[in-house]
Amino acid sequence: MNDISPLTKELFKLPKKVNTTPLHYVRRNRILNALLFYKYFCYKISKLLLHSYTPSHESKRYLSFFLSLFNLVSKLPYQPKAQALQNKDFVILPISFLTFNWDPFLPNTLLLSANKLNKELQKKYNEENRVLTQVYVDFTIPLRVIRLSDKPNQNFCHYMIATDGAYTINELTAKSFFEKSKLTNNIAIRSARFFPAHGLFNIRFCPHCKQPFKVMPKKITQMSLENLNGIREIFLPDPIPMENDFKVISTKFRNTKIFESYLSGNPDELQCPYCDHPTYFEDTPLSVQTIFKFDEPDFLFTLKVSGFSEFLKSDHIIILGYSFPTDDMTNNYLLELLKATPANEKGTKKKRKKGWEEEKKEMKFTIIDYSSHLLLTQKVWYGIEEIENILKKHPKLKERYPISLNLNAVKKLSPNYRNNVRISFYGFPNILKKVSPKSILKFMSPN
């Protein structure tokens, strides 16, 4: 301190001693290793939970809920006009899904729900209807798929149908039936967009060709949510397999590519479907809900930005189980952008060539969370101020039954949150015992 000049001391005064936590600097590779361990820990926990989970009526409720949503929003025509097949409103369903979870339960539930709906549509189809409409889930990025059940000598690839592919298929169908093209096709595709903004346990990123790809145990038609057939097997590419994994591999996946990986001593090794380069668990990009967002591939950023862009255009957002944690700074910042959208500004009008369109409806929010707080389950829907009043009047109950939902963050969703936000603490899918999927989809003010 004696070497510091009086002028420096005056300009840069040392702060008084305060009780603060010291800031420690850690090497980048140590943080990366810690995050990798955390990701694998979550991977293992999810795997153990799935193996210990006994299929029940809850699984059927999930499937029934999303199947009802697809039915409600699709209103599928059996004889669409030629120009309608390539219309954006026909191809893209007016519903999108975004998840911050890593586990593959939701995406597979959506895939199975769409598959069940397609089977129902195929039963109703006959030659008089001419066009067979099918619904697919679009992961919004180009994705090749490898199946663990594929044989080692199989060199062909599987693909997820994206919206661009739907337009191409629908164009061919339109030409087949309405322009008398030599090429024939009778299928019209409609897609529901899905955004796994933080990545999934079964999406890998090749370190060589920089392409993402999806891992599936088998065909979606061979999987089942009721008994978790095909869901548990997603976790077979595990660096440290369980004893049961070896039994499954030797019985259900014998003479397959994943079987060879187990034999070679690299049970998590999967070949990239683009360049055949080996990939491992550490090549599973997963975004952590912290300020640390480095080393994420571009496709994760694209999923996040395109997902939020899609939801900024929504008129009703349904949130299942997300509590708006304060440590997820990036997502909280993006959610605050909702305040600046035209759908959240009262009285805004948009100019058109033929005058002024009608005032756009304000954005609505339905939040379904869970709490064992007795006074928060006396009815299905609550408003934010109503919840705050209950918590103020019963501070002891708040300590005993704390809620994870960040109410301050929820208030930022809408300037008129009193009328545009409703919250239920029954949890999902338990809320389906009280209300129908249609009443969840159709917003009613809690006041």
N, C-alpha and C positions, 0 to 999 in steps of 0.2 A: 504493500500500500504506500510505502514511503517513496517509491519511484514514480507515483502518479502526481502530475502537476496540479496546483490549486485550481487552474482553469478547468482541467478535465474533471476534477472532483465536483466543481460547481455545475458544469454542464450535464454530467452523467452521475447524478447522485445515486448512491447505493440505496436500495429499498430497505425499509425497516424489516426486522426479522419477523416473519409470519409463519404460522403453522400450515405448511403446504406439503403435499406429497412430492418428493423429488422426481424430476424427469430423467429417465434413463434412456440412453441410446443403444439400440440393439442392431447388430448386423443384419442386412437384408436377408441373407440366406437362413439365418436363425428364425426369422419371422416366417419365411416360406416353409421351413420344416415344421414349425409349430402349426401353421395353418393346414399343412398336409396331414399332420397327425389328427388335427381336429376334424377334418373332412372324413378321414378313414374311421375315426371314432363314431361319427354320426352314421356313416355307412353301415358299420357293424351293429349299432343300436337298432337302426331301421330293419336290418336283416333279422336280428333276434326277435324283434317285436312281431314281424310277419310270421316267423316260424312258431312263435308262441300263441299267435292269434287264432282263435277258433271261429271259423265262419259262422255268421248268425244272420238274423233278419236285417241287421244294420247294413250288411253288404248289399242286400237286395234293395234297401231303401236308397242307397247311393245310385245304383243302376236305374232304379225306377225314376228317381228325381231328374237325372240328366236325360233320360229317354223322354220324359214328359216335357222338358225344356226344348229338346229338338222338335218334338211334335208340335209344341205351341208356336214356335217361331218360324217353322218351315212352311206350313200350309202348302204342302207339295201338290202342284197341279199334275194331273195324269196326261193331259194333252197340251203342253205349253206350245206357244207359237214359236216359229223359227227365230224371229228377232229376239225373243225373250231368253233363249238359251244362252246367248252371249251377253245378256244384260248384266251389269254389275249387281243389281238388286236381286237377280235370280241366282247368280253364281255364289255370291258371298251372303251367307245367312246373317240376319240382323242380330247376331249374338257372338261374343268373343270371350275367351277365357285367358286369364293371366294367373300364374302361380309363382310364389317365391320359394316354394318347397322343393327339395331335391328328390324326394322319393317318387317313384313312378306310379303311385296309386291313382292320382287324379287323371293323368294322361291316358292310362290304360282303361280307367272307368269311362272316359269320353270315347275312346276307340271301341270299347265293347258296347256302349250305348248306341253309337252310330251303326255298328255292325248288326245289332238286334233290330234297329229300325229298318235297315236295308233288307233284312230277311222278311220283315213284314211287308215291305213294299214289293218285294219279288213275288210274294204269294198273291198279292192283289193284281199283279201285272198280267196282262194278256195281250194278244196281238192287236186287238182293237185300240188299246191305249197307245200303241206304237212306241212311245218314248218311256224308258224305264229310268226314273229319277233315283239317284243314290246320294247319300250324305257321307262326307268324309271330313276328318279332322286335319286341318292344315297347320303344320308346325311353323309356317311362314318363312322358313329358310330351306334351301335345297338339302335334302337329307337322304343319303343312301342308308340302307338297313342291312345288317348282317344278322342271321339267325343262328343261334347256338346249335340248332338241330340240323344245320346243313352238313352234308357229307364233305370230306376233305377234297374230293374230286369235283365238287360243284364250283364253277367259276363265275356263274351269273350272279347279278346283284338284284337286290330288291329296293324299291323306292317308296317313299311317302308321297302321296298325291298332293301336290301344292296347287295354289290357286291358278298359276300360269298353266299348269297341266290341265286343270279343269276347263279353262277357256279353250284350249286346243281340242280336247275331247268333245266339248259341246259344239265347236265349229264343225267338226267332222260329222257329228250327229245331225246338225242342221242341214248340211249339204246332202247327207244320205237320204233324208226324208223329204226335204223341201226343195232341193235343187237337183235331185236325181243323179247324184254322184255315183261313180262306179265303186268307190270305197264306201262300205256300209258300216254303220254303227248305230246302236239303239239306246245308248246310255247317255244320260245328262247328269252332270256332277254339280252338286251344291256343297260348299265347304264352310265349316265353322273354324275360325282362326283361333289358334292356341299359342300363347307366349310363355314359355318357361324361362322367365327373366333371369333367374339365378342358376340356370343349368339343371341337369338331371343326372342321377346316378348312372343311367344307361345311355348317356350321350358322351362320346369320346371325341377328342380332337387330335388328329394325327400330327405328330411333331415334324414329320417330313414334308408332307404335301399341304399341310395347314388346312385340312378339310374336316368338318365335323361329320360324324355318322352315328347312327342309332343302333343300339343292341337290343335284340328281342330274342326270347328263348325259342319261339315257334310262331306259326301263323296266328294272327289275332282270332281267326275263326276256331282255333284249337284251344284258346284260353278261356278262363271262366273266373268271374269275380265271386260267385257264390262259394266255391271251394278253393279259391286262390290258385287254381291250376294255371301254371304259366306265369303267375305273378312272383311267387317265391323264387323261381328259377332265374329271374333277372339278376339275382345276386350271386350266381354261380362263379363268375369271373372274379374271384376273391384272392388277394395275395396270401391270406391265411385262412384256408377253407375250414369249415366245420366238418365233423365226422359224418354228418348226414349228407354233406355235399358229395363225398366220395361214393356213397350209396346211390344217390340220384344219377351221378355221372356214369357209373358202371351199369346202371339198369336202363335209364331213359335216354341217355345221350351217348351210348356206346358207338364207336366208329364215326364220331363226328369231329369237327375241328376243335371244339372245346375239350373233347376227350383226349385229343393229342396234346393239347396244352397242359393238361393235368399230368399226362405221362412224361412230358419233358421237364416237369418240375417247375413250370411257370403257369400256375392255374389262372392267373389274371391276364395272360397274354392273348390278345385278339389281333388278327391281321386287318389292317386298314382296307376297306373295300375299294378304295381308289388306287392305291399304289402298293399294296401288300406289305407295307412297313409294319413291324410289330408295335403294338401299343399296350400300355399297362395301366394300372389303376391311377397312377399319378398323371396320366393323360386325360383324366376326367375333369374338365374345367367346371368348378363350382364357385359361385360368387358368395362370399361370406358377408353377413349383415354387420359389417364394421366399416370404418373409414378406409381400411386396406382393400383397395380394388385393383391393385396392380397385377400385371402379368395375366390379364384376362384376354382371351382371343376376341377378334373383332365381331364374330357372330353373336357373342353374348351381349356386347354393346348394342348390336343391331336389334336383337330380340327385345332388349330393355327399352330402347328408344321407340321402336315401331309399336311395341305393346302399349306404352304410355300415350303415344300419338293416337292409337286406335281408341283408347279409353277417354281421351280428351274430347272425342266426338260423340261420346255416349250420352244418352238421356237418363239411363238408370244403371247404376253400378251396384252389384250385389257382392258383398265381401264376406267370405266364409273363414272365420278363425284367425284372420290377420289382425294383430293388436296395435299396429303402428309403433313399433319399438323406437325409442329415441336414439339408439345407437346406430340405426340404419340410416345414416345421414343422406346418402344419395337418393334413396327412395322417398324419404320424407320431403326432400327438396322438390323432387319431381311431382309428388302429390300436391304440394303447395301450388304448383302451376295450375291446378284445377280452378283455383280462384279467378284466374285471368281469362278463362275460356268464355266465349260468348254464351254458352249454356248456363253459366253461373252469374251472368250479369243481367240484372233485372231491366226490362224495358229496351233491350237492344234489338235493333232491326237491321236486316241486311238488304242492301239495294240490289234489285234485279232489273233486267232490261224492261220488263213490263210493269215496273212500279216497285212497290215495297211488299215484301212477303209478311206473313203474320208473325207476331212476336214469338220467338223461339222459347220453348218450355225450359224451365230451369232444371238443372241436373239433379237427379234424386239419388239417394244412397240408402241401401239396406245393409246393415251390419249384423251378422249372426256370430256371436261370440258365446263363451260359456262362463258361468259363475254359479257357485253353490250358495251365493248370498240369497237368503230366504225371501227377502223383500224385493228382489229383482226377478223373481220367477212367478209373481202373482198374476201376471198377464203376459201376453206374447210380445207386444211392441211397446217400447218406451222412447220418449224424447230425451235429448241430452240434459236439459235443465231439470227434468223430472228425476233423472238418475242422480244428478248432483245434489238435489234437495234431499233425496233418500240417504245419500252417503253423509251429508252434513248432520242430519237428524240422528243418525245411528253410527257415530264414530267407532264404537266398539265392534260393531258388526263388520265395519270396513277393515279393521285390523285382523279380525278373525277370518273373514272371507274376502281377501283383497281381489280386486279385478285387474286383469292384465291390460285391458283396453286403455289406451292413451286418449283420454277425452279431449285434452287440449289440441292434439293433432286432428282429432275428428272434427272439431269445431272449424278448423281451417279448410275443410273440404268444401264448405258452402257458406257464403255470407248469410244466407237465410236458412241456417241449419235447424232452426226451430221447427220449420215445416218440411224441410227437404231431407232430413236424416232421421231414420228410425233404427232402433237397436233392439235386438233380442238376445237374452242370455240363456236360452234353452240349449244352445249348441247345435251342431249339425252332425248327424242327421236326426237328432231327437226332436227338433222343431217340426219335422214332418208328421209327428204324432198329433200336433196341434193344428197345423195349417196345411193347405195343399200347395203343390209347386206353383199352381196358377196364382195363388194369393201372394206368394213370394215374388213372382215375376212382375205382378201388377202392383205398383207402389200406391200405398194409402198413407196419408200423413198421420203421425202418431198423436197429433193434437186434435 
